Amino acid sequence: MRQDFQYLAELIDEFFSDEHITKRFDFIKVQKISGWETWLQIEFANFLNEHSTEPEWARETTLSYDGRKEKEKWLCRPDFIIRKKRTSLNTYVMLEIKQAPSPAECMKLIWGDIEKMSKIRKSELNTRLKCGLAIFHANQVQLHKTITENDLSIETTAHGIIGDTDFAYLLFYDENF
């Protein structure tokens, strides 16, 4: 589990360090643009597609819920499933991405998505890890406060400020899911 998370954390850090991405976040900040989550997912998909480690990935794969855990809906589509090349075949890391202006709002949304992922039928997809990637406005102090308020540990998080913007990212997993 730790190796999977480390690999994903390295991918995310490299993605958010890319000059093209940091310039776009500068633009989003200056123009006060909202609703850019789909754009980010497309950029991340392109990043994965061109990455030197050649990860196997898919976006919004349709999976069935376990009927014992979810009574109202039948299908779920995680934002990404990712597998590092030369790791166990047909075992993936699920990644949900959310963006919101405030850390509290973003974390509320991402926890909801992780809860949904935990209800996916285990026979649908062999997952080693379910991760959340939250992107919100924050400085280092607010970022660390968000980690503490959500009972996350250093071992299960990777985080940073995106370029010279006031955007931060928080990648995490919860061992309970």
PyMOL commands that place a pseudoatom at each C-alpha (Angstrom):
pseudoatom trace, name=CA, resn=MET, resi=1, chain=A, elem=C, hetatm=0, pos=[0.000, 0.000, 0.000]
pseudoatom trace, name=CA, resn=ARG, resi=2, chain=A, elem=C, hetatm=0, pos=[2.784, 2.407, 0.924]
pseudoatom trace, name=CA, resn=GLN, resi=3, chain=A, elem=C, hetatm=0, pos=[4.589, 1.863, -2.412]
pseudoatom trace, name=CA, resn=ASP, resi=4, chain=A, elem=C, hetatm=0, pos=[1.384, 2.550, -4.340]
pseudoatom trace, name=CA, resn=PHE, resi=5, chain=A, elem=C, hetatm=0, pos=[0.825, 5.757, -2.399]
pseudoatom trace, name=CA, resn=GLN, resi=6, chain=A, elem=C, hetatm=0, pos=[4.437, 6.846, -2.844]
pseudoatom trace, name=CA, resn=TYR, resi=7, chain=A, elem=C, hetatm=0, pos=[4.194, 6.316, -6.604]
pseudoatom trace, name=CA, resn=LEU, resi=8, chain=A, elem=C, hetatm=0, pos=[0.942, 8.277, -6.817]
pseudoatom trace, name=CA, resn=ALA, resi=9, chain=A, elem=C, hetatm=0, pos=[2.384, 11.047, -4.605]
pseudoatom trace, name=CA, resn=GLU, resi=10, chain=A, elem=C, hetatm=0, pos=[5.404, 11.357, -6.920]
pseudoatom trace, name=CA, resn=LEU, resi=11, chain=A, elem=C, hetatm=0, pos=[3.124, 11.587, -9.960]
pseudoatom trace, name=CA, resn=ILE, resi=12, chain=A, elem=C, hetatm=0, pos=[0.953, 14.262, -8.304]
pseudoatom trace, name=CA, resn=ASP, resi=13, chain=A, elem=C, hetatm=0, pos=[3.967, 16.285, -7.146]
pseudoatom trace, name=CA, resn=GLU, resi=14, chain=A, elem=C, hetatm=0, pos=[5.508, 16.167, -10.617]
pseudoatom trace, name=CA, resn=PHE, resi=15, chain=A, elem=C, hetatm=0, pos=[2.175, 17.147, -12.184]
pseudoatom trace, name=CA, resn=PHE, resi=16, chain=A, elem=C, hetatm=0, pos=[1.694, 20.179, -9.929]
pseudoatom trace, name=CA, resn=SER, resi=17, chain=A, elem=C, hetatm=0, pos=[5.340, 21.214, -10.414]
pseudoatom trace, name=CA, resn=ASP, resi=18, chain=A, elem=C, hetatm=0, pos=[4.936, 21.390, -14.197]
pseudoatom trace, name=CA, resn=GLU, resi=19, chain=A, elem=C, hetatm=0, pos=[5.293, 24.972, -15.451]
pseudoatom trace, name=CA, resn=HIS, resi=20, chain=A, elem=C, hetatm=0, pos=[2.320, 24.604, -17.813]
pseudoatom trace, name=CA, resn=ILE, resi=21, chain=A, elem=C, hetatm=0, pos=[0.066, 23.611, -14.886]
pseudoatom trace, name=CA, resn=THR, resi=22, chain=A, elem=C, hetatm=0, pos=[1.341, 26.292, -12.491]
pseudoatom trace, name=CA, resn=LYS, resi=23, chain=A, elem=C, hetatm=0, pos=[0.765, 28.961, -15.167]
pseudoatom trace, name=CA, resn=ARG, resi=24, chain=A, elem=C, hetatm=0, pos=[-2.818, 27.739, -15.595]
pseudoatom trace, name=CA, resn=PHE, resi=25, chain=A, elem=C, hetatm=0, pos=[-3.366, 27.968, -11.844]
pseudoatom trace, name=CA, resn=ASP, resi=26, chain=A, elem=C, hetatm=0, pos=[-1.988, 31.528, -11.923]
pseudoatom trace, name=CA, resn=PHE, resi=27, chain=A, elem=C, hetatm=0, pos=[-4.518, 32.300, -14.659]
pseudoatom trace, name=CA, resn=ILE, resi=28, chain=A, elem=C, hetatm=0, pos=[-7.353, 30.668, -12.674]
pseudoatom trace, name=CA, resn=LYS, resi=29, chain=A, elem=C, hetatm=0, pos=[-6.391, 32.735, -9.622]
pseudoatom trace, name=CA, resn=VAL, resi=30, chain=A, elem=C, hetatm=0, pos=[-6.105, 36.071, -11.456]
pseudoatom trace, name=CA, resn=GLN, resi=31, chain=A, elem=C, hetatm=0, pos=[-9.317, 35.569, -13.439]
pseudoatom trace, name=CA, resn=LYS, resi=32, chain=A, elem=C, hetatm=0, pos=[-11.173, 34.110, -10.424]
pseudoatom trace, name=CA, resn=ILE, resi=33, chain=A, elem=C, hetatm=0, pos=[-12.322, 31.122, -12.483]
pseudoatom trace, name=CA, resn=SER, resi=34, chain=A, elem=C, hetatm=0, pos=[-14.341, 28.383, -10.793]
pseudoatom trace, name=CA, resn=GLY, resi=35, chain=A, elem=C, hetatm=0, pos=[-15.529, 24.976, -11.970]
pseudoatom trace, name=CA, resn=TRP, resi=36, chain=A, elem=C, hetatm=0, pos=[-12.186, 23.849, -13.393]
pseudoatom trace, name=CA, resn=GLU, resi=37, chain=A, elem=C, hetatm=0, pos=[-12.186, 20.278, -12.026]
pseudoatom trace, name=CA, resn=THR, resi=38, chain=A, elem=C, hetatm=0, pos=[-12.864, 18.633, -15.408]
pseudoatom trace, name=CA, resn=TRP, resi=39, chain=A, elem=C, hetatm=0, pos=[-10.051, 20.654, -17.010]
pseudoatom trace, name=CA, resn=LEU, resi=40, chain=A, elem=C, hetatm=0, pos=[-7.695, 19.443, -14.279]
pseudoatom trace, name=CA, resn=GLN, resi=41, chain=A, elem=C, hetatm=0, pos=[-8.714, 15.815, -14.815]
pseudoatom trace, name=CA, resn=ILE, resi=42, chain=A, elem=C, hetatm=0, pos=[-8.081, 16.105, -18.550]
pseudoatom trace, name=CA, resn=GLU, resi=43, chain=A, elem=C, hetatm=0, pos=[-4.657, 17.668, -17.938]
pseudoatom trace, name=CA, resn=PHE, resi=44, chain=A, elem=C, hetatm=0, pos=[-3.842, 14.898, -15.456]
pseudoatom trace, name=CA, resn=ALA, resi=45, chain=A, elem=C, hetatm=0, pos=[-4.992, 12.232, -17.934]
pseudoatom trace, name=CA, resn=ASN, resi=46, chain=A, elem=C, hetatm=0, pos=[-2.693, 13.731, -20.569]
pseudoatom trace, name=CA, resn=PHE, resi=47, chain=A, elem=C, hetatm=0, pos=[0.146, 13.833, -18.022]
pseudoatom trace, name=CA, resn=LEU, resi=48, chain=A, elem=C, hetatm=0, pos=[-0.357, 10.136, -17.200]
pseudoatom trace, name=CA, resn=ASN, resi=49, chain=A, elem=C, hetatm=0, pos=[-0.558, 9.253, -20.879]
pseudoatom trace, name=CA, resn=GLU, resi=50, chain=A, elem=C, hetatm=0, pos=[2.800, 10.894, -21.598]
pseudoatom trace, name=CA, resn=HIS, resi=51, chain=A, elem=C, hetatm=0, pos=[4.591, 9.943, -18.363]
pseudoatom trace, name=CA, resn=SER, resi=52, chain=A, elem=C, hetatm=0, pos=[7.893, 8.063, -18.648]
pseudoatom trace, name=CA, resn=THR, resi=53, chain=A, elem=C, hetatm=0, pos=[6.742, 5.332, -16.226]
pseudoatom trace, name=CA, resn=GLU, resi=54, chain=A, elem=C, hetatm=0, pos=[3.867, 4.468, -18.609]
pseudoatom trace, name=CA, resn=PRO, resi=55, chain=A, elem=C, hetatm=0, pos=[1.183, 3.859, -15.987]
pseudoatom trace, name=CA, resn=GLU, resi=56, chain=A, elem=C, hetatm=0, pos=[-1.934, 1.980, -16.998]
pseudoatom trace, name=CA, resn=TRP, resi=57, chain=A, elem=C, hetatm=0, pos=[-4.877, 4.258, -16.293]
pseudoatom trace, name=CA, resn=ALA, resi=58, chain=A, elem=C, hetatm=0, pos=[-8.524, 4.876, -17.083]
pseudoatom trace, name=CA, resn=ARG, resi=59, chain=A, elem=C, hetatm=0, pos=[-10.841, 7.763, -16.360]
pseudoatom trace, name=CA, resn=GLU, resi=60, chain=A, elem=C, hetatm=0, pos=[-14.397, 7.333, -15.101]
pseudoatom trace, name=CA, resn=THR, resi=61, chain=A, elem=C, hetatm=0, pos=[-14.568, 3.557, -15.463]
pseudoatom trace, name=CA, resn=THR, resi=62, chain=A, elem=C, hetatm=0, pos=[-18.123, 2.411, -14.721]
pseudoatom trace, name=CA, resn=LEU, resi=63, chain=A, elem=C, hetatm=0, pos=[-18.229, 0.031, -11.744]
pseudoatom trace, name=CA, resn=SER, resi=64, chain=A, elem=C, hetatm=0, pos=[-21.106, -1.554, -9.822]
pseudoatom trace, name=CA, resn=TYR, resi=65, chain=A, elem=C, hetatm=0, pos=[-21.893, -0.870, -6.207]
pseudoatom trace, name=CA, resn=ASP, resi=66, chain=A, elem=C, hetatm=0, pos=[-22.170, -3.674, -3.700]
pseudoatom trace, name=CA, resn=GLY, resi=67, chain=A, elem=C, hetatm=0, pos=[-25.939, -3.908, -3.164]
pseudoatom trace, name=CA, resn=ARG, resi=68, chain=A, elem=C, hetatm=0, pos=[-25.418, -4.660, 0.526]
pseudoatom trace, name=CA, resn=LYS, resi=69, chain=A, elem=C, hetatm=0, pos=[-23.658, -1.308, 1.037]
pseudoatom trace, name=CA, resn=GLU, resi=70, chain=A, elem=C, hetatm=0, pos=[-25.539, 0.954, -1.392]
pseudoatom trace, name=CA, resn=LYS, resi=71, chain=A, elem=C, hetatm=0, pos=[-29.302, 0.682, -1.787]
pseudoatom trace, name=CA, resn=GLU, resi=72, chain=A, elem=C, hetatm=0, pos=[-30.154, 3.694, -3.964]
pseudoatom trace, name=CA, resn=LYS, resi=73, chain=A, elem=C, hetatm=0, pos=[-27.635, 3.683, -6.809]
pseudoatom trace, name=CA, resn=TRP, resi=74, chain=A, elem=C, hetatm=0, pos=[-26.237, 0.905, -8.952]
pseudoatom trace, name=CA, resn=LEU, resi=75, chain=A, elem=C, hetatm=0, pos=[-23.190, 2.430, -10.622]
pseudoatom trace, name=CA, resn=CYS, resi=76, chain=A, elem=C, hetatm=0, pos=[-20.146, 4.471, -9.644]
pseudoatom trace, name=CA, resn=ARG, resi=77, chain=A, elem=C, hetatm=0, pos=[-17.419, 6.034, -11.776]
pseudoatom trace, name=CA, resn=PRO, resi=78, chain=A, elem=C, hetatm=0, pos=[-14.165, 6.845, -9.943]
pseudoatom trace, name=CA, resn=ASP, resi=79, chain=A, elem=C, hetatm=0, pos=[-12.272, 9.738, -11.506]
pseudoatom trace, name=CA, resn=PHE, resi=80, chain=A, elem=C, hetatm=0, pos=[-9.194, 7.560, -12.146]
pseudoatom trace, name=CA, resn=ILE, resi=81, chain=A, elem=C, hetatm=0, pos=[-7.943, 4.043, -11.733]
pseudoatom trace, name=CA, resn=ILE, resi=82, chain=A, elem=C, hetatm=0, pos=[-4.160, 3.802, -11.998]
pseudoatom trace, name=CA, resn=ARG, resi=83, chain=A, elem=C, hetatm=0, pos=[-1.688, 0.930, -12.049]
pseudoatom trace, name=CA, resn=LYS, resi=84, chain=A, elem=C, hetatm=0, pos=[2.072, 1.327, -12.093]
pseudoatom trace, name=CA, resn=LYS, resi=85, chain=A, elem=C, hetatm=0, pos=[3.740, -0.656, -14.835]
pseudoatom trace, name=CA, resn=ARG, resi=86, chain=A, elem=C, hetatm=0, pos=[5.353, -3.895, -13.608]
pseudoatom trace, name=CA, resn=THR, resi=87, chain=A, elem=C, hetatm=0, pos=[3.094, -4.201, -10.558]
pseudoatom trace, name=CA, resn=SER, resi=88, chain=A, elem=C, hetatm=0, pos=[0.455, -6.852, -9.943]
pseudoatom trace, name=CA, resn=LEU, resi=89, chain=A, elem=C, hetatm=0, pos=[-1.809, -7.177, -12.950]
pseudoatom trace, name=CA, resn=ASN, resi=90, chain=A, elem=C, hetatm=0, pos=[-5.418, -6.083, -12.574]
pseudoatom trace, name=CA, resn=THR, resi=91, chain=A, elem=C, hetatm=0, pos=[-4.878, -4.360, -9.231]
pseudoatom trace, name=CA, resn=TYR, resi=92, chain=A, elem=C, hetatm=0, pos=[-5.380, -0.620, -9.159]
pseudoatom trace, name=CA, resn=VAL, resi=93, chain=A, elem=C, hetatm=0, pos=[-5.303, 2.529, -7.113]
pseudoatom trace, name=CA, resn=MET, resi=94, chain=A, elem=C, hetatm=0, pos=[-8.537, 4.532, -7.256]
pseudoatom trace, name=CA, resn=LEU, resi=95, chain=A, elem=C, hetatm=0, pos=[-8.245, 8.306, -7.242]
pseudoatom trace, name=CA, resn=GLU, resi=96, chain=A, elem=C, hetatm=0, pos=[-11.007, 10.836, -6.663]
pseudoatom trace, name=CA, resn=ILE, resi=97, chain=A, elem=C, hetatm=0, pos=[-10.302, 14.513, -7.366]
pseudoatom trace, name=CA, resn=LYS, resi=98, chain=A, elem=C, hetatm=0, pos=[-12.209, 17.470, -5.950]
pseudoatom trace, name=CA, resn=GLN, resi=99, chain=A, elem=C, hetatm=0, pos=[-11.710, 21.219, -6.026]
pseudoatom trace, name=CA, resn=ALA, resi=100, chain=A, elem=C, hetatm=0, pos=[-13.416, 23.890, -3.967]
pseudoatom trace, name=CA, resn=PRO, resi=101, chain=A, elem=C, hetatm=0, pos=[-12.472, 27.348, -2.715]
pseudoatom trace, name=CA, resn=SER, resi=102, chain=A, elem=C, hetatm=0, pos=[-12.256, 26.417, 0.971]
pseudoatom trace, name=CA, resn=PRO, resi=103, chain=A, elem=C, hetatm=0, pos=[-10.405, 23.479, 2.521]
pseudoatom trace, name=CA, resn=ALA, resi=104, chain=A, elem=C, hetatm=0, pos=[-13.440, 22.521, 4.656]
pseudoatom trace, name=CA, resn=GLU, resi=105, chain=A, elem=C, hetatm=0, pos=[-15.822, 22.433, 1.685]
pseudoatom trace, name=CA, resn=CYS, resi=106, chain=A, elem=C, hetatm=0, pos=[-13.345, 20.513, -0.459]
pseudoatom trace, name=CA, resn=MET, resi=107, chain=A, elem=C, hetatm=0, pos=[-12.668, 17.914, 2.217]
pseudoatom trace, name=CA, resn=LYS, resi=108, chain=A, elem=C, hetatm=0, pos=[-16.390, 17.393, 2.804]
pseudoatom trace, name=CA, resn=LEU, resi=109, chain=A, elem=C, hetatm=0, pos=[-16.831, 16.688, -0.915]
pseudoatom trace, name=CA, resn=ILE, resi=110, chain=A, elem=C, hetatm=0, pos=[-13.817, 14.378, -1.205]
pseudoatom trace, name=CA, resn=TRP, resi=111, chain=A, elem=C, hetatm=0, pos=[-14.774, 12.344, 1.885]
pseudoatom trace, name=CA, resn=GLY, resi=112, chain=A, elem=C, hetatm=0, pos=[-18.175, 11.808, 0.269]
pseudoatom trace, name=CA, resn=ASP, resi=113, chain=A, elem=C, hetatm=0, pos=[-16.515, 10.482, -2.878]
pseudoatom trace, name=CA, resn=ILE, resi=114, chain=A, elem=C, hetatm=0, pos=[-14.218, 8.186, -0.911]
pseudoatom trace, name=CA, resn=GLU, resi=115, chain=A, elem=C, hetatm=0, pos=[-17.250, 6.839, 0.937]
pseudoatom trace, name=CA, resn=LYS, resi=116, chain=A, elem=C, hetatm=0, pos=[-18.825, 6.058, -2.462]
pseudoatom trace, name=CA, resn=MET, resi=117, chain=A, elem=C, hetatm=0, pos=[-15.661, 4.259, -3.606]
pseudoatom trace, name=CA, resn=SER, resi=118, chain=A, elem=C, hetatm=0, pos=[-15.759, 2.082, -0.503]
pseudoatom trace, name=CA, resn=LYS, resi=119, chain=A, elem=C, hetatm=0, pos=[-19.157, 0.750, -1.627]
pseudoatom trace, name=CA, resn=ILE, resi=120, chain=A, elem=C, hetatm=0, pos=[-17.931, -0.585, -4.976]
pseudoatom trace, name=CA, resn=ARG, resi=121, chain=A, elem=C, hetatm=0, pos=[-18.376, -4.332, -5.373]
pseudoatom trace, name=CA, resn=LYS, resi=122, chain=A, elem=C, hetatm=0, pos=[-14.998, -5.936, -4.647]
pseudoatom trace, name=CA, resn=SER, resi=123, chain=A, elem=C, hetatm=0, pos=[-15.385, -8.337, -7.586]
pseudoatom trace, name=CA, resn=GLU, resi=124, chain=A, elem=C, hetatm=0, pos=[-15.684, -5.344, -9.958]
pseudoatom trace, name=CA, resn=LEU, resi=125, chain=A, elem=C, hetatm=0, pos=[-12.131, -4.112, -9.527]
pseudoatom trace, name=CA, resn=ASN, resi=126, chain=A, elem=C, hetatm=0, pos=[-9.233, -5.259, -7.409]
pseudoatom trace, name=CA, resn=THR, resi=127, chain=A, elem=C, hetatm=0, pos=[-8.057, -2.088, -5.677]
pseudoatom trace, name=CA, resn=ARG, resi=128, chain=A, elem=C, hetatm=0, pos=[-5.107, -1.806, -3.363]
pseudoatom trace, name=CA, resn=LEU, resi=129, chain=A, elem=C, hetatm=0, pos=[-5.771, 1.776, -2.358]
pseudoatom trace, name=CA, resn=LYS, resi=130, chain=A, elem=C, hetatm=0, pos=[-8.489, 4.438, -2.494]
pseudoatom trace, name=CA, resn=CYS, resi=131, chain=A, elem=C, hetatm=0, pos=[-7.099, 7.973, -2.557]
pseudoatom trace, name=CA, resn=GLY, resi=132, chain=A, elem=C, hetatm=0, pos=[-8.495, 11.466, -2.530]
pseudoatom trace, name=CA, resn=LEU, resi=133, chain=A, elem=C, hetatm=0, pos=[-6.900, 14.524, -4.115]
pseudoatom trace, name=CA, resn=ALA, resi=134, chain=A, elem=C, hetatm=0, pos=[-8.282, 17.802, -2.785]
pseudoatom trace, name=CA, resn=ILE, resi=135, chain=A, elem=C, hetatm=0, pos=[-7.334, 21.139, -4.369]
pseudoatom trace, name=CA, resn=PHE, resi=136, chain=A, elem=C, hetatm=0, pos=[-8.306, 24.350, -2.588]
pseudoatom trace, name=CA, resn=HIS, resi=137, chain=A, elem=C, hetatm=0, pos=[-7.127, 27.836, -1.611]
pseudoatom trace, name=CA, resn=ALA, resi=138, chain=A, elem=C, hetatm=0, pos=[-4.698, 27.598, 1.326]
pseudoatom trace, name=CA, resn=ASN, resi=139, chain=A, elem=C, hetatm=0, pos=[-1.265, 28.523, 2.609]
pseudoatom trace, name=CA, resn=GLN, resi=140, chain=A, elem=C, hetatm=0, pos=[1.045, 26.099, 4.465]
pseudoatom trace, name=CA, resn=VAL, resi=141, chain=A, elem=C, hetatm=0, pos=[-0.540, 26.841, 7.848]
pseudoatom trace, name=CA, resn=GLN, resi=142, chain=A, elem=C, hetatm=0, pos=[-4.074, 26.231, 6.535]
pseudoatom trace, name=CA, resn=LEU, resi=143, chain=A, elem=C, hetatm=0, pos=[-2.900, 23.110, 4.731]
pseudoatom trace, name=CA, resn=HIS, resi=144, chain=A, elem=C, hetatm=0, pos=[-1.442, 21.597, 7.923]
pseudoatom trace, name=CA, resn=LYS, resi=145, chain=A, elem=C, hetatm=0, pos=[-4.587, 22.609, 9.833]
pseudoatom trace, name=CA, resn=THR, resi=146, chain=A, elem=C, hetatm=0, pos=[-6.699, 20.766, 7.244]
pseudoatom trace, name=CA, resn=ILE, resi=147, chain=A, elem=C, hetatm=0, pos=[-4.591, 17.622, 7.695]
pseudoatom trace, name=CA, resn=THR, resi=148, chain=A, elem=C, hetatm=0, pos=[-5.031, 17.790, 11.483]
pseudoatom trace, name=CA, resn=GLU, resi=149, chain=A, elem=C, hetatm=0, pos=[-8.768, 18.577, 11.367]
pseudoatom trace, name=CA, resn=ASN, resi=150, chain=A, elem=C, hetatm=0, pos=[-9.363, 15.545, 9.136]
pseudoatom trace, name=CA, resn=ASP, resi=151, chain=A, elem=C, hetatm=0, pos=[-7.402, 13.186, 11.402]
pseudoatom trace, name=CA, resn=LEU, resi=152, chain=A, elem=C, hetatm=0, pos=[-4.901, 12.406, 8.659]
pseudoatom trace, name=CA, resn=SER, resi=153, chain=A, elem=C, hetatm=0, pos=[-1.322, 11.418, 9.368]
pseudoatom trace, name=CA, resn=ILE, resi=154, chain=A, elem=C, hetatm=0, pos=[1.928, 12.340, 7.663]
pseudoatom trace, name=CA, resn=GLU, resi=155, chain=A, elem=C, hetatm=0, pos=[2.305, 8.712, 6.527]
pseudoatom trace, name=CA, resn=THR, resi=156, chain=A, elem=C, hetatm=0, pos=[-0.987, 8.812, 4.613]
pseudoatom trace, name=CA, resn=THR, resi=157, chain=A, elem=C, hetatm=0, pos=[-0.684, 12.279, 3.039]
pseudoatom trace, name=CA, resn=ALA, resi=158, chain=A, elem=C, hetatm=0, pos=[1.294, 14.173, 0.442]
pseudoatom trace, name=CA, resn=HIS, resi=159, chain=A, elem=C, hetatm=0, pos=[0.695, 17.882, 0.025]
pseudoatom trace, name=CA, resn=GLY, resi=160, chain=A, elem=C, hetatm=0, pos=[2.050, 21.120, -1.309]
pseudoatom trace, name=CA, resn=ILE, resi=161, chain=A, elem=C, hetatm=0, pos=[1.411, 24.607, -2.566]
pseudoatom trace, name=CA, resn=ILE, resi=162, chain=A, elem=C, hetatm=0, pos=[0.949, 24.833, -6.335]
pseudoatom trace, name=CA, resn=GLY, resi=163, chain=A, elem=C, hetatm=0, pos=[3.626, 27.150, -7.734]
pseudoatom trace, name=CA, resn=ASP, resi=164, chain=A, elem=C, hetatm=0, pos=[3.375, 30.732, -6.507]
pseudoatom trace, name=CA, resn=THR, resi=165, chain=A, elem=C, hetatm=0, pos=[-0.416, 30.606, -6.259]
pseudoatom trace, name=CA, resn=ASP, resi=166, chain=A, elem=C, hetatm=0, pos=[-2.643, 30.406, -3.216]
pseudoatom trace, name=CA, resn=PHE, resi=167, chain=A, elem=C, hetatm=0, pos=[-3.781, 26.938, -4.303]
pseudoatom trace, name=CA, resn=ALA, resi=168, chain=A, elem=C, hetatm=0, pos=[-2.768, 23.859, -2.360]
pseudoatom trace, name=CA, resn=TYR, resi=169, chain=A, elem=C, hetatm=0, pos=[-3.224, 20.153, -2.939]
pseudoatom trace, name=CA, resn=LEU, resi=170, chain=A, elem=C, hetatm=0, pos=[-3.716, 17.386, -0.426]
pseudoatom trace, name=CA, resn=LEU, resi=171, chain=A, elem=C, hetatm=0, pos=[-3.385, 13.768, -1.546]
pseudoatom trace, name=CA, resn=PHE, resi=172, chain=A, elem=C, hetatm=0, pos=[-4.386, 11.207, 1.062]
pseudoatom trace, name=CA, resn=TYR, resi=173, chain=A, elem=C, hetatm=0, pos=[-5.756, 7.808, 1.787]
pseudoatom trace, name=CA, resn=ASP, resi=174, chain=A, elem=C, hetatm=0, pos=[-7.579, 6.474, 4.793]
pseudoatom trace, name=CA, resn=GLU, resi=175, chain=A, elem=C, hetatm=0, pos=[-6.734, 2.958, 5.886]
pseudoatom trace, name=CA, resn=ASN, resi=176, chain=A, elem=C, hetatm=0, pos=[-10.329, 2.461, 7.023]
pseudoatom trace, name=CA, resn=PHE, resi=177, chain=A, elem=C, hetatm=0, pos=[-11.643, 2.463, 3.439]
for i in range(1, 177): cmd.bond("trace and resi %d" % i, "trace and resi %d" % (i + 1))
show_as sticks, trace
zoom trace
